[in-house]
Amino acid sequence: MIAISTDRPAKLEESRKANDLGYKLYSDSSLAAARAFGIAFQLSDDDVRMYLDYGIDLEAASGQKHHQLPVPSVFLVDAGGRIRWVYSNPDYKIRPDHAAILEAARGLAKTTDN
């Protein structure tokens, strides 16, 4: 499993050192990957100010001034690099059920084993 973050590489290295992560963590601070997957969205100036009010400086975290974030998403990719299952929801509070992801992964494993 891998995770992609909008934080710049140096911030991710801090997280990796501070936590015992069981997965690889990659930086997409430019949001090039998020744009390519069609999951990047532009924040309004009011949203950027709101994040700052909460103590979240998006520019400091990403090292970028694009004021974009990715829609939280899960992609299951087969060995050939093809996306076989996607869950994406703009409401960051709604995440896919772990059982649904596992079921999709098992189904993908069955179709690629044959």
LINMOVEN-V869312 format. One record per helix or strand of 2 or more residues. SS is the DSSP state (H for helix, E for strand). FROM is the first residue (numbers start at 1). TO is the last residue. If there is no record, write none. Layout:
BEGIN
ss=SS from=FROM to=TO
ss=SS from=FROM to=TO
END
This chain:
BEGIN
ss=E from=2 to=5
ss=H from=9 to=18
ss=E from=24 to=27
ss=H from=32 to=36
ss=E from=40 to=42
ss=H from=45 to=53
ss=H from=58 to=62
ss=E from=68 to=70
ss=E from=73 to=77
ss=E from=83 to=88
ss=H from=98 to=113
END
